[in-house]
């Protein structure tokens, strides 16, 4: 796990190459095989956007349980499908 500031997000994501990014910003970084990106905006009236294994979905104001489910699902995905789709 790593924490990145928004002003260094692109460089940090490129350097760390994580399987999952949870961020308040949309994905503007080359995926490099990353299976998941969860955009959770600070404004609860905006939809959170999830890209998981190449599939896109939206949800309103996700709770902590939803974030933890995405973490667990990403871990399971990289163990069972190492060639997952890019996000």
N, C-alpha and C positions, 0 to 999 in steps of 0.2 A: 504494500500500500504506500502511496505517496500523495502528498498534497502539493498543489501548484497554484500560484497566483494567476489571475486572469491575464496580466500583462506578459507572463512568460508561458502561458498555457501551451501554445503550439510547440515551442522548443522543448518543454518538459514532457509532453506527450510523445514527441518524436524520440526523445532520449530514453524514457522509461519503457515505451512501447507496451502499455498495459492491455489486458484483455477487455477491461471494462473502464469506461470513463463516466463519472457522475459529475455533472457540471451545470452551471446556470446558463451556459452559452451553447449555441448550436455547433455541430461538428464542422469545423473548417480545416481539419488536419487529415492528411493522407492516411487512409485506414491501415495499410500495411498488415492486413489480415485480422484486424481487431474485430471481435464478434459482437461487441455491445457498446452503445453510447446512450446514456440516459440524461437528457436535458431537463433539468428541474428548475424552472424560472423562480426568482424570488417573489414574484407577484402571484399569489394564490389564485387569482382570477384567470391566469393564462394556463393553457394546457401544458403538461409535461409531455415530452416526446421521447419515445423509446425506439431505438433501432436495435433489434436483437436477431442475430443470425440472418441479416439481410431483410428482415420484416420490420415494417414501421407501424407504430401504434401511438395513440395519445390517451392520456388519462388526466382527470381533473384533480389537482392538489393531492398528490400521492402521500400516503402516510408512511411512517418508518417501516412498517411491515412490507409495503410494496418495494421500497428500496432494498430491503434485506432479501426479498424474494428474487429480485433481479441479480443480486450478488450470488445467491445460491444457484440460480438457474445458469448463470454464466460459468460458474465453476463446474457444474455438471456438464454443460455443453463442451467446454474445452477438454474434459476428460473423455467424453464419448464421441465427439465429432471434431477432431483436431483441424479438419479442413473446413470449418464453418465459414459462412458468408461474411463479407466485409460490411462494416458500418462506419 
